[in-house]
Amino acid sequence: MVDLEEELQRAEAICRRGRQLLAVEEYRSSEDVDCWLSELVNSLEVLQQEVNNAVRSTVMRQRLLARNSVMVTFRSRIEDATRSEIVGAGLGHQPQRVQYHVVETAFQRRLRTGVISILRHLELSDFLDEAESVFIREIQRALQSENTLRVYVLLKSDYVKAGDQDPDTKFFNTKNADIFTSTDLREWFNEHVRVSLLRDMEEFQDRDSGRTLLNVLNLTLHINKNNQIRASSYVPLPSKILSRNCCINVKNQDQRCLQWAVLSALYPAAKHGERVTKYVDKVNEPFDGVNVVHFGGLDFPVHPRQISKFEKKNDTISVNVYML
């Protein structure tokens, strides 16, 4: 049985050695690099086996995967630095700024995990610009097989405390958020990645002012399946609500439940209010003699976060959302 804490400590020591090799390149020998790479590859294999070990808790597997991704970045940096030395300057070598690796995982609902590594020093804003292009490319690939995704990212950065020589790796993660085929990916990345990470990093430095950002290591993409949405969005009411005859619950077989709920409120049916046929012809009909309900620009089924977007398009309609 592998001692995971011991293995994680070993992986951390390998990363520290990788930093040293990168920092003192004039003293770096090919033997040092080969020995370090051999240790790293062995450690990566052990960590990946444990990530795929279903006996491990999800929290531990995520820990292992996070350390795995940092090691992948240091391997990429060392290999890129060594390649640059061999090819030499002025011989047509165009150094890469970032590199993308797919990290295989065995998480049940995970499509893929990918690591965008920084090979050369970049300011955070410049790195996020580069990462955005990779992010869009990989999400578009995933959307070819899945209509909806749940995605979050993890940013890893090295911070150093005044008086300390060894940096600490800090992790900043975003919240899971849905992506649909109709989602504007640049807008999504800006809102859920760029703005979120810059805010969290600023708050971290304000809270722990003794630490200084040394460099950004990588951005890990966690692309998951989103199977919560079914072909039918109709859900029967609980019996204690149904028995009171106080709610109209339209029995739709599509994903436009918000649309039918709004129309059922604006055009009350004398009977059989649960039938979609009572509202089909009301979609483009003025509900107050002047205004028509606008449903354009919404992703169906509509997430509660989009309710405000709907209300802006229909400023005479207010929607209240209750959760049972």
TIPA-682588 format. One record per residue (C-alpha): residue number from 0; y, z, x. Coordinates in steps of 0.25 Angstrom, whole numbers. Layout:
# residues N
<atom><i>NUM</i><y>Y</y><z>Z</z><x>X</x></atom>
...
//
This chain:
# residues 324
<atom><i>0</i><y>0</y><z>0</z><x>0</x></atom>
<atom><i>1</i><y>13</y><z>-4</z><x>6</x></atom>
<atom><i>2</i><y>24</y><z>7</z><x>8</x></atom>
<atom><i>3</i><y>36</y><z>0</z><x>1</x></atom>
<atom><i>4</i><y>46</y><z>10</z><x>7</x></atom>
<atom><i>5</i><y>41</y><z>7</z><x>21</x></atom>
<atom><i>6</i><y>41</y><z>-8</z><x>19</x></atom>
<atom><i>7</i><y>55</y><z>-8</z><x>13</x></atom>
<atom><i>8</i><y>60</y><z>0</z><x>25</x></atom>
<atom><i>9</i><y>53</y><z>-10</z><x>34</x></atom>
<atom><i>10</i><y>60</y><z>-21</z><x>27</x></atom>
<atom><i>11</i><y>73</y><z>-14</z><x>29</x></atom>
<atom><i>12</i><y>70</y><z>-13</z><x>44</x></atom>
<atom><i>13</i><y>67</y><z>-28</z><x>45</x></atom>
<atom><i>14</i><y>81</y><z>-31</z><x>38</x></atom>
<atom><i>15</i><y>88</y><z>-22</z><x>47</x></atom>
<atom><i>16</i><y>82</y><z>-29</z><x>59</x></atom>
<atom><i>17</i><y>86</y><z>-42</z><x>52</x></atom>
<atom><i>18</i><y>100</y><z>-38</z><x>52</x></atom>
<atom><i>19</i><y>100</y><z>-34</z><x>67</x></atom>
<atom><i>20</i><y>94</y><z>-48</z><x>70</x></atom>
<atom><i>21</i><y>105</y><z>-55</z><x>63</x></atom>
<atom><i>22</i><y>116</y><z>-46</z><x>69</x></atom>
<atom><i>23</i><y>112</y><z>-48</z><x>84</x></atom>
<atom><i>24</i><y>108</y><z>-63</z><x>84</x></atom>
<atom><i>25</i><y>111</y><z>-65</z><x>99</x></atom>
<atom><i>26</i><y>100</y><z>-55</z><x>102</x></atom>
<atom><i>27</i><y>90</y><z>-60</z><x>92</x></atom>
<atom><i>28</i><y>77</y><z>-66</z><x>97</x></atom>
<atom><i>29</i><y>67</y><z>-75</z><x>90</x></atom>
<atom><i>30</i><y>57</y><z>-64</z><x>93</x></atom>
<atom><i>31</i><y>65</y><z>-54</z><x>86</x></atom>
<atom><i>32</i><y>67</y><z>-63</z><x>74</x></atom>
<atom><i>33</i><y>52</y><z>-67</z><x>73</x></atom>
<atom><i>34</i><y>48</y><z>-53</z><x>74</x></atom>
<atom><i>35</i><y>58</y><z>-49</z><x>63</x></atom>
<atom><i>36</i><y>54</y><z>-60</z><x>54</x></atom>
<atom><i>37</i><y>39</y><z>-57</z><x>55</x></atom>
<atom><i>38</i><y>42</y><z>-42</z><x>51</x></atom>
<atom><i>39</i><y>51</y><z>-47</z><x>39</x></atom>
<atom><i>40</i><y>41</y><z>-57</z><x>34</x></atom>
<atom><i>41</i><y>30</y><z>-46</z><x>34</x></atom>
<atom><i>42</i><y>39</y><z>-37</z><x>27</x></atom>
<atom><i>43</i><y>43</y><z>-47</z><x>17</x></atom>
<atom><i>44</i><y>29</y><z>-50</z><x>13</x></atom>
<atom><i>45</i><y>26</y><z>-35</z><x>11</x></atom>
<atom><i>46</i><y>38</y><z>-34</z><x>2</x></atom>
<atom><i>47</i><y>35</y><z>-46</z><x>-6</x></atom>
<atom><i>48</i><y>21</y><z>-41</z><x>-8</x></atom>
<atom><i>49</i><y>26</y><z>-28</z><x>-14</x></atom>
<atom><i>50</i><y>36</y><z>-35</z><x>-22</x></atom>
<atom><i>51</i><y>25</y><z>-43</z><x>-29</x></atom>
<atom><i>52</i><y>17</y><z>-30</z><x>-30</x></atom>
<atom><i>53</i><y>17</y><z>-27</z><x>-45</x></atom>
<atom><i>54</i><y>13</y><z>-13</z><x>-42</x></atom>
<atom><i>55</i><y>27</y><z>-10</z><x>-37</x></atom>
<atom><i>56</i><y>38</y><z>-6</z><x>-46</x></atom>
<atom><i>57</i><y>49</y><z>-16</z><x>-49</x></atom>
<atom><i>58</i><y>59</y><z>-8</z><x>-42</x></atom>
<atom><i>59</i><y>51</y><z>-8</z><x>-29</x></atom>
<atom><i>60</i><y>48</y><z>-22</z><x>-30</x></atom>
<atom><i>61</i><y>63</y><z>-25</z><x>-32</x></atom>
<atom><i>62</i><y>66</y><z>-16</z><x>-20</x></atom>
<atom><i>63</i><y>56</y><z>-24</z><x>-12</x></atom>
<atom><i>64</i><y>61</y><z>-37</z><x>-16</x></atom>
<atom><i>65</i><y>76</y><z>-33</z><x>-13</x></atom>
<atom><i>66</i><y>71</y><z>-30</z><x>2</x></atom>
<atom><i>67</i><y>63</y><z>-42</z><x>2</x></atom>
<atom><i>68</i><y>75</y><z>-51</z><x>-1</x></atom>
<atom><i>69</i><y>84</y><z>-44</z><x>10</x></atom>
<atom><i>70</i><y>73</y><z>-47</z><x>20</x></atom>
<atom><i>71</i><y>72</y><z>-62</z><x>16</x></atom>
<atom><i>72</i><y>87</y><z>-62</z><x>18</x></atom>
<atom><i>73</i><y>86</y><z>-57</z><x>33</x></atom>
<atom><i>74</i><y>75</y><z>-67</z><x>35</x></atom>
<atom><i>75</i><y>83</y><z>-78</z><x>31</x></atom>
<atom><i>76</i><y>95</y><z>-74</z><x>39</x></atom>
<atom><i>77</i><y>87</y><z>-72</z><x>52</x></atom>
<atom><i>78</i><y>80</y><z>-85</z><x>50</x></atom>
<atom><i>79</i><y>93</y><z>-92</z><x>47</x></atom>
<atom><i>80</i><y>100</y><z>-86</z><x>59</x></atom>
<atom><i>81</i><y>88</y><z>-90</z><x>68</x></atom>
<atom><i>82</i><y>88</y><z>-104</z><x>63</x></atom>
<atom><i>83</i><y>103</y><z>-105</z><x>66</x></atom>
<atom><i>84</i><y>101</y><z>-101</z><x>80</x></atom>
<atom><i>85</i><y>90</y><z>-111</z><x>82</x></atom>
<atom><i>86</i><y>97</y><z>-123</z><x>76</x></atom>
<atom><i>87</i><y>110</y><z>-119</z><x>82</x></atom>
<atom><i>88</i><y>124</y><z>-122</z><x>78</x></atom>
<atom><i>89</i><y>130</y><z>-136</z><x>77</x></atom>
<atom><i>90</i><y>116</y><z>-142</z><x>75</x></atom>
<atom><i>91</i><y>117</y><z>-144</z><x>60</x></atom>
<atom><i>92</i><y>112</y><z>-131</z><x>55</x></atom>
<atom><i>93</i><y>119</y><z>-127</z><x>42</x></atom>
<atom><i>94</i><y>117</y><z>-112</z><x>41</x></atom>
<atom><i>95</i><y>114</y><z>-107</z><x>27</x></atom>
<atom><i>96</i><y>122</y><z>-96</z><x>21</x></atom>
<atom><i>97</i><y>112</y><z>-92</z><x>10</x></atom>
<atom><i>98</i><y>97</y><z>-94</z><x>8</x></atom>
<atom><i>99</i><y>89</y><z>-92</z><x>-4</x></atom>
<atom><i>100</i><y>74</y><z>-87</z><x>-5</x></atom>
<atom><i>101</i><y>65</y><z>-85</z><x>-16</x></atom>
<atom><i>102</i><y>58</y><z>-72</z><x>-16</x></atom>
<atom><i>103</i><y>45</y><z>-72</z><x>-23</x></atom>
<atom><i>104</i><y>43</y><z>-60</z><x>-33</x></atom>
<atom><i>105</i><y>32</y><z>-56</z><x>-43</x></atom>
<atom><i>106</i><y>42</y><z>-49</z><x>-53</x></atom>
<atom><i>107</i><y>36</y><z>-53</z><x>-67</x></atom>
<atom><i>108</i><y>49</y><z>-59</z><x>-72</x></atom>
<atom><i>109</i><y>55</y><z>-64</z><x>-59</x></atom>
<atom><i>110</i><y>57</y><z>-79</z><x>-58</x></atom>
<atom><i>111</i><y>61</y><z>-77</z><x>-43</x></atom>
<atom><i>112</i><y>69</y><z>-69</z><x>-34</x></atom>
<atom><i>113</i><y>78</y><z>-76</z><x>-23</x></atom>
<atom><i>114</i><y>86</y><z>-71</z><x>-12</x></atom>
<atom><i>115</i><y>99</y><z>-78</z><x>-8</x></atom>
<atom><i>116</i><y>101</y><z>-73</z><x>7</x></atom>
<atom><i>117</i><y>114</y><z>-74</z><x>15</x></atom>
<atom><i>118</i><y>110</y><z>-80</z><x>29</x></atom>
<atom><i>119</i><y>124</y><z>-79</z><x>35</x></atom>
<atom><i>120</i><y>136</y><z>-69</z><x>32</x></atom>
<atom><i>121</i><y>143</y><z>-73</z><x>19</x></atom>
<atom><i>122</i><y>153</y><z>-65</z><x>11</x></atom>
<atom><i>123</i><y>148</y><z>-60</z><x>-2</x></atom>
<atom><i>124</i><y>156</y><z>-70</z><x>-11</x></atom>
<atom><i>125</i><y>152</y><z>-82</z><x>-2</x></atom>
<atom><i>126</i><y>137</y><z>-77</z><x>-3</x></atom>
<atom><i>127</i><y>138</y><z>-76</z><x>-18</x></atom>
<atom><i>128</i><y>144</y><z>-90</z><x>-19</x></atom>
<atom><i>129</i><y>132</y><z>-95</z><x>-11</x></atom>
<atom><i>130</i><y>122</y><z>-87</z><x>-19</x></atom>
<atom><i>131</i><y>127</y><z>-92</z><x>-32</x></atom>
<atom><i>132</i><y>122</y><z>-106</z><x>-29</x></atom>
<atom><i>133</i><y>109</y><z>-101</z><x>-25</x></atom>
<atom><i>134</i><y>108</y><z>-93</z><x>-38</x></atom>
<atom><i>135</i><y>112</y><z>-104</z><x>-47</x></atom>
<atom><i>136</i><y>101</y><z>-113</z><x>-40</x></atom>
<atom><i>137</i><y>90</y><z>-103</z><x>-42</x></atom>
<atom><i>138</i><y>94</y><z>-99</z><x>-56</x></atom>
<atom><i>139</i><y>94</y><z>-114</z><x>-60</x></atom>
<atom><i>140</i><y>80</y><z>-115</z><x>-54</x></atom>
<atom><i>141</i><y>75</y><z>-103</z><x>-62</x></atom>
<atom><i>142</i><y>81</y><z>-108</z><x>-75</x></atom>
<atom><i>143</i><y>73</y><z>-121</z><x>-74</x></atom>
<atom><i>144</i><y>61</y><z>-112</z><x>-78</x></atom>
<atom><i>145</i><y>67</y><z>-101</z><x>-86</x></atom>
<atom><i>146</i><y>78</y><z>-102</z><x>-97</x></atom>
<atom><i>147</i><y>83</y><z>-88</z><x>-94</x></atom>
<atom><i>148</i><y>83</y><z>-79</z><x>-82</x></atom>
<atom><i>149</i><y>87</y><z>-65</z><x>-79</x></atom>
<atom><i>150</i><y>94</y><z>-64</z><x>-65</x></atom>
<atom><i>151</i><y>99</y><z>-53</z><x>-56</x></atom>
<atom><i>152</i><y>103</y><z>-54</z><x>-41</x></atom>
<atom><i>153</i><y>103</y><z>-43</z><x>-30</x></atom>
<atom><i>154</i><y>113</y><z>-44</z><x>-18</x></atom>
<atom><i>155</i><y>109</y><z>-37</z><x>-5</x></atom>
<atom><i>156</i><y>120</y><z>-33</z><x>5</x></atom>
<atom><i>157</i><y>121</y><z>-25</z><x>17</x></atom>
<atom><i>158</i><y>131</y><z>-14</z><x>18</x></atom>
<atom><i>159</i><y>134</y><z>-5</z><x>30</x></atom>
<atom><i>160</i><y>140</y><z>9</z><x>30</x></atom>
<atom><i>161</i><y>151</y><z>13</z><x>39</x></atom>
<atom><i>162</i><y>144</y><z>19</z><x>52</x></atom>
<atom><i>163</i><y>130</y><z>13</z><x>48</x></atom>
<atom><i>164</i><y>124</y><z>1</z><x>56</x></atom>
<atom><i>165</i><y>113</y><z>-3</z><x>47</x></atom>
<atom><i>166</i><y>117</y><z>-9</z><x>33</x></atom>
<atom><i>167</i><y>111</y><z>-6</z><x>20</x></atom>
<atom><i>168</i><y>107</y><z>-17</z><x>10</x></atom>
<atom><i>169</i><y>113</y><z>-15</z><x>-4</x></atom>
<atom><i>170</i><y>108</y><z>-22</z><x>-16</x></atom>
<atom><i>171</i><y>117</y><z>-26</z><x>-28</x></atom>
<atom><i>172</i><y>110</y><z>-32</z><x>-40</x></atom>
<atom><i>173</i><y>116</y><z>-38</z><x>-52</x></atom>
<atom><i>174</i><y>110</y><z>-36</z><x>-67</x></atom>
<atom><i>175</i><y>100</y><z>-45</z><x>-73</x></atom>
<atom><i>176</i><y>107</y><z>-56</z><x>-81</x></atom>
<atom><i>177</i><y>101</y><z>-68</z><x>-89</x></atom>
<atom><i>178</i><y>103</y><z>-82</z><x>-85</x></atom>
<atom><i>179</i><y>101</y><z>-94</z><x>-95</x></atom>
<atom><i>180</i><y>100</y><z>-109</z><x>-93</x></atom>
<atom><i>181</i><y>114</y><z>-109</z><x>-99</x></atom>
<atom><i>182</i><y>120</y><z>-99</z><x>-90</x></atom>
<atom><i>183</i><y>131</y><z>-102</z><x>-80</x></atom>
<atom><i>184</i><y>125</y><z>-98</z><x>-67</x></atom>
<atom><i>185</i><y>138</y><z>-98</z><x>-59</x></atom>
<atom><i>186</i><y>144</y><z>-89</z><x>-70</x></atom>
<atom><i>187</i><y>132</y><z>-80</z><x>-70</x></atom>
<atom><i>188</i><y>131</y><z>-78</z><x>-55</x></atom>
<atom><i>189</i><y>146</y><z>-75</z><x>-55</x></atom>
<atom><i>190</i><y>145</y><z>-64</z><x>-66</x></atom>
<atom><i>191</i><y>131</y><z>-58</z><x>-63</x></atom>
<atom><i>192</i><y>131</y><z>-60</z><x>-48</x></atom>
<atom><i>193</i><y>144</y><z>-62</z><x>-41</x></atom>
<atom><i>194</i><y>153</y><z>-52</z><x>-49</x></atom>
<atom><i>195</i><y>142</y><z>-42</z><x>-51</x></atom>
<atom><i>196</i><y>138</y><z>-41</z><x>-36</x></atom>
<atom><i>197</i><y>152</y><z>-41</z><x>-31</x></atom>
<atom><i>198</i><y>156</y><z>-30</z><x>-41</x></atom>
<atom><i>199</i><y>144</y><z>-21</z><x>-37</x></atom>
<atom><i>200</i><y>146</y><z>-23</z><x>-22</x></atom>
<atom><i>201</i><y>161</y><z>-19</z><x>-23</x></atom>
<atom><i>202</i><y>157</y><z>-7</z><x>-31</x></atom>
<atom><i>203</i><y>146</y><z>-3</z><x>-21</x></atom>
<atom><i>204</i><y>156</y><z>-4</z><x>-9</x></atom>
<atom><i>205</i><y>167</y><z>4</z><x>-18</x></atom>
<atom><i>206</i><y>156</y><z>15</z><x>-20</x></atom>
<atom><i>207</i><y>150</y><z>15</z><x>-6</x></atom>
<atom><i>208</i><y>163</y><z>12</z><x>2</x></atom>
<atom><i>209</i><y>156</y><z>15</z><x>15</x></atom>
<atom><i>210</i><y>148</y><z>3</z><x>15</x></atom>
<atom><i>211</i><y>152</y><z>-11</z><x>19</x></atom>
<atom><i>212</i><y>145</y><z>-24</z><x>15</x></atom>
<atom><i>213</i><y>139</y><z>-30</z><x>28</x></atom>
<atom><i>214</i><y>133</y><z>-43</z><x>22</x></atom>
<atom><i>215</i><y>126</y><z>-48</z><x>10</x></atom>
<atom><i>216</i><y>111</y><z>-51</z><x>11</x></atom>
<atom><i>217</i><y>107</y><z>-59</z><x>-1</x></atom>
<atom><i>218</i><y>107</y><z>-61</z><x>-16</x></atom>
<atom><i>219</i><y>93</y><z>-60</z><x>-23</x></atom>
<atom><i>220</i><y>91</y><z>-67</z><x>-36</x></atom>
<atom><i>221</i><y>81</y><z>-61</z><x>-46</x></atom>
<atom><i>222</i><y>78</y><z>-72</z><x>-56</x></atom>
<atom><i>223</i><y>70</y><z>-67</z><x>-68</x></atom>
<atom><i>224</i><y>64</y><z>-73</z><x>-80</x></atom>
<atom><i>225</i><y>71</y><z>-69</z><x>-93</x></atom>
<atom><i>226</i><y>60</y><z>-68</z><x>-104</x></atom>
<atom><i>227</i><y>67</y><z>-59</z><x>-114</x></atom>
<atom><i>228</i><y>72</y><z>-71</z><x>-122</x></atom>
<atom><i>229</i><y>62</y><z>-77</z><x>-131</x></atom>
<atom><i>230</i><y>61</y><z>-89</z><x>-140</x></atom>
<atom><i>231</i><y>65</y><z>-81</z><x>-152</x></atom>
<atom><i>232</i><y>76</y><z>-71</z><x>-152</x></atom>
<atom><i>233</i><y>74</y><z>-65</z><x>-165</x></atom>
<atom><i>234</i><y>69</y><z>-51</z><x>-165</x></atom>
<atom><i>235</i><y>65</y><z>-43</z><x>-178</x></atom>
<atom><i>236</i><y>74</y><z>-32</z><x>-181</x></atom>
<atom><i>237</i><y>68</y><z>-17</z><x>-180</x></atom>
<atom><i>238</i><y>63</y><z>-13</z><x>-194</x></atom>
<atom><i>239</i><y>73</y><z>-2</z><x>-196</x></atom>
<atom><i>240</i><y>84</y><z>-12</z><x>-195</x></atom>
<atom><i>241</i><y>77</y><z>-23</z><x>-203</x></atom>
<atom><i>242</i><y>74</y><z>-14</z><x>-214</x></atom>
<atom><i>243</i><y>89</y><z>-11</z><x>-216</x></atom>
<atom><i>244</i><y>92</y><z>-26</z><x>-219</x></atom>
<atom><i>245</i><y>105</y><z>-24</z><x>-211</x></atom>
<atom><i>246</i><y>103</y><z>-35</z><x>-200</x></atom>
<atom><i>247</i><y>102</y><z>-50</z><x>-200</x></atom>
<atom><i>248</i><y>92</y><z>-54</z><x>-190</x></atom>
<atom><i>249</i><y>91</y><z>-69</z><x>-189</x></atom>
<atom><i>250</i><y>77</y><z>-74</z><x>-186</x></atom>
<atom><i>251</i><y>81</y><z>-85</z><x>-175</x></atom>
<atom><i>252</i><y>70</y><z>-92</z><x>-167</x></atom>
<atom><i>253</i><y>80</y><z>-96</z><x>-156</x></atom>
<atom><i>254</i><y>89</y><z>-88</z><x>-146</x></atom>
<atom><i>255</i><y>102</y><z>-88</z><x>-154</x></atom>
<atom><i>256</i><y>101</y><z>-75</z><x>-160</x></atom>
<atom><i>257</i><y>115</y><z>-71</z><x>-158</x></atom>
<atom><i>258</i><y>120</y><z>-84</z><x>-165</x></atom>
<atom><i>259</i><y>111</y><z>-81</z><x>-178</x></atom>
<atom><i>260</i><y>115</y><z>-67</z><x>-178</x></atom>
<atom><i>261</i><y>130</y><z>-70</z><x>-178</x></atom>
<atom><i>262</i><y>129</y><z>-81</z><x>-188</x></atom>
<atom><i>263</i><y>121</y><z>-72</z><x>-197</x></atom>
<atom><i>264</i><y>132</y><z>-62</z><x>-197</x></atom>
<atom><i>265</i><y>143</y><z>-73</z><x>-199</x></atom>
<atom><i>266</i><y>135</y><z>-80</z><x>-210</x></atom>
<atom><i>267</i><y>127</y><z>-69</z><x>-218</x></atom>
<atom><i>268</i><y>116</y><z>-75</z><x>-226</x></atom>
<atom><i>269</i><y>113</y><z>-71</z><x>-240</x></atom>
<atom><i>270</i><y>98</y><z>-70</z><x>-237</x></atom>
<atom><i>271</i><y>89</y><z>-73</z><x>-226</x></atom>
<atom><i>272</i><y>99</y><z>-70</z><x>-215</x></atom>
<atom><i>273</i><y>88</y><z>-69</z><x>-205</x></atom>
<atom><i>274</i><y>86</y><z>-84</z><x>-205</x></atom>
<atom><i>275</i><y>92</y><z>-93</z><x>-195</x></atom>
<atom><i>276</i><y>94</y><z>-105</z><x>-205</x></atom>
<atom><i>277</i><y>105</y><z>-96</z><x>-212</x></atom>
<atom><i>278</i><y>114</y><z>-98</z><x>-200</x></atom>
<atom><i>279</i><y>110</y><z>-112</z><x>-193</x></atom>
<atom><i>280</i><y>121</y><z>-119</z><x>-201</x></atom>
<atom><i>281</i><y>131</y><z>-108</z><x>-197</x></atom>
<atom><i>282</i><y>132</y><z>-111</z><x>-182</x></atom>
<atom><i>283</i><y>144</y><z>-119</z><x>-183</x></atom>
<atom><i>284</i><y>150</y><z>-115</z><x>-196</x></atom>
<atom><i>285</i><y>163</y><z>-107</z><x>-196</x></atom>
<atom><i>286</i><y>159</y><z>-93</z><x>-200</x></atom>
<atom><i>287</i><y>173</y><z>-89</z><x>-204</x></atom>
<atom><i>288</i><y>178</y><z>-103</z><x>-209</x></atom>
<atom><i>289</i><y>184</y><z>-105</z><x>-195</x></atom>
<atom><i>290</i><y>176</y><z>-100</z><x>-183</x></atom>
<atom><i>291</i><y>162</y><z>-105</z><x>-179</x></atom>
<atom><i>292</i><y>153</y><z>-96</z><x>-170</x></atom>
<atom><i>293</i><y>152</y><z>-101</z><x>-156</x></atom>
<atom><i>294</i><y>139</y><z>-98</z><x>-149</x></atom>
<atom><i>295</i><y>141</y><z>-108</z><x>-137</x></atom>
<atom><i>296</i><y>140</y><z>-103</z><x>-123</x></atom>
<atom><i>297</i><y>130</y><z>-92</z><x>-126</x></atom>
<atom><i>298</i><y>116</y><z>-91</z><x>-120</x></atom>
<atom><i>299</i><y>106</y><z>-88</z><x>-131</x></atom>
<atom><i>300</i><y>101</y><z>-78</z><x>-133</x></atom>
<atom><i>301</i><y>114</y><z>-72</z><x>-131</x></atom>
<atom><i>302</i><y>114</y><z>-60</z><x>-122</x></atom>
<atom><i>303</i><y>123</y><z>-48</z><x>-127</x></atom>
<atom><i>304</i><y>132</y><z>-51</z><x>-115</x></atom>
<atom><i>305</i><y>136</y><z>-64</z><x>-121</x></atom>
<atom><i>306</i><y>141</y><z>-58</z><x>-134</x></atom>
<atom><i>307</i><y>155</y><z>-57</z><x>-129</x></atom>
<atom><i>308</i><y>155</y><z>-72</z><x>-125</x></atom>
<atom><i>309</i><y>151</y><z>-75</z><x>-140</x></atom>
<atom><i>310</i><y>162</y><z>-66</z><x>-145</x></atom>
<atom><i>311</i><y>172</y><z>-73</z><x>-136</x></atom>
<atom><i>312</i><y>168</y><z>-87</z><x>-142</x></atom>
<atom><i>313</i><y>168</y><z>-81</z><x>-156</x></atom>
<atom><i>314</i><y>180</y><z>-71</z><x>-156</x></atom>
<atom><i>315</i><y>179</y><z>-68</z><x>-171</x></atom>
<atom><i>316</i><y>165</y><z>-63</z><x>-170</x></atom>
<atom><i>317</i><y>161</y><z>-50</z><x>-164</x></atom>
<atom><i>318</i><y>146</y><z>-47</z><x>-160</x></atom>
<atom><i>319</i><y>140</y><z>-33</z><x>-159</x></atom>
<atom><i>320</i><y>127</y><z>-31</z><x>-152</x></atom>
<atom><i>321</i><y>118</y><z>-19</z><x>-155</x></atom>
<atom><i>322</i><y>105</y><z>-16</z><x>-148</x></atom>
<atom><i>323</i><y>93</y><z>-8</z><x>-154</x></atom>
//
